[in-house]
Amino acid sequence: MTTYVITIPGTFLRPADAGAQARIARHLRGADPQDTELGREEDLGLLTVNDDDTFSMRVEVTADAGDEARSAAGELATQALRAAGFEERDAALGPASVTGIDNPA
């Protein structure tokens, strides 16, 4: 099994106030990329929201392959958004991409 850092871009189609952003980050906390060596080195945060309502989620998942990791990360992102009250029509997600691999020796 390999630990992957996955980045999922998105756009809030309705405003996400500080409380909603905190709920999303809290839901993702168990998948915090800061727990990986790469995440610590790169100072990766769970959720970055830009002024234009675009955002990036960065999560850590353990999987056998990149496709499996991207799928699991997408599900985590969807669950976090739902936990904060955002449905698909409220926050569009882009394709998940592998942005780091931490394969312990």
DAWOCOR-V411244 format. One record per residue. N is the residue number from 1. SS is DSSP state (a for helix, b for strand, c for the rest). OMEGA is omega in radians with two decimals (* if undefined). BURIAL is # if it has 9 or more other ideal C-beta (glycine too) atoms within 8 Angstrom, else .. Layout:
n->[N:N]
ss->[SS:SS]
omega->[OMEGA:OMEGA]
burial->[BURIAL:BURIAL]
This chain:
n->[1:2:3:4:5:6:7:8:9:10:11:12:13:14:15:16:17:18:19:20:21:22:23:24:25:26:27:28:29:30:31:32:33:34:35:36:37:38:39:40:41:42:43:44:45:46:47:48:49:50:51:52:53:54:55:56:57:58:59:60:61:62:63:64:65:66:67:68:69:70:71:72:73:74:75:76:77:78:79:80:81:82:83:84:85:86:87:88:89:90:91:92:93:94:95:96:97:98:99:100:101:102:103:104:105]
ss->[c:b:b:b:b:b:b:b:b:b:b:b:c:c:c:c:c:a:a:a:a:a:a:a:a:a:a:a:a:a:a:b:a:a:a:c:a:a:a:a:a:a:c:c:c:c:b:b:b:c:c:c:c:b:b:b:b:b:b:b:b:b:b:c:c:a:a:a:a:a:a:a:a:a:a:a:a:a:a:a:a:a:a:c:c:c:c:c:c:c:b:b:b:b:b:b:b:b:b:b:b:b:c:c:c]
omega->[-3.11:3.06:-3.13:2.91:-3.08:3.07:3.13:3.10:3.09:3.10:3.02:3.13:2.91:-3.01:3.05:-3.13:-3.08:3.12:3.12:3.12:3.12:3.11:3.11:-3.12:3.13:3.13:-3.13:-2.97:-3.13:-3.12:-3.06:-3.14:3.09:3.13:3.11:3.10:3.13:-3.13:3.10:-3.12:-3.07:-3.10:-3.10:3.07:3.13:-3.03:3.04:3.12:-3.13:-3.12:-3.12:3.12:2.96:-3.13:3.02:2.99:3.08:-3.10:3.09:3.05:3.08:-3.09:3.10:-3.06:-3.11:3.14:3.12:3.13:3.12:3.13:3.13:3.13:3.10:3.10:3.08:3.14:3.13:3.12:-3.14:3.11:3.12:3.13:3.12:3.08:-3.13:3.04:-3.11:-3.13:-3.11:-3.08:-3.12:3.11:3.04:-3.12:3.10:3.10:3.08:3.14:3.08:3.08:3.12:-3.08:-3.08:-3.13:*]
burial->[.:#:#:#:#:#:#:#:#:#:#:#:.:.:.:#:.:.:.:#:#:.:#:#:#:.:#:#:.:.:#:#:#:#:.:#:.:#:#:.:.:.:.:#:.:#:#:.:#:.:.:.:#:#:#:#:#:#:#:#:#:.:#:.:.:.:.:#:#:#:#:#:#:#:.:#:#:#:#:#:#:#:#:#:.:#:.:.:.:#:#:.:#:.:.:#:.:#:.:#:#:#:.:.:.]
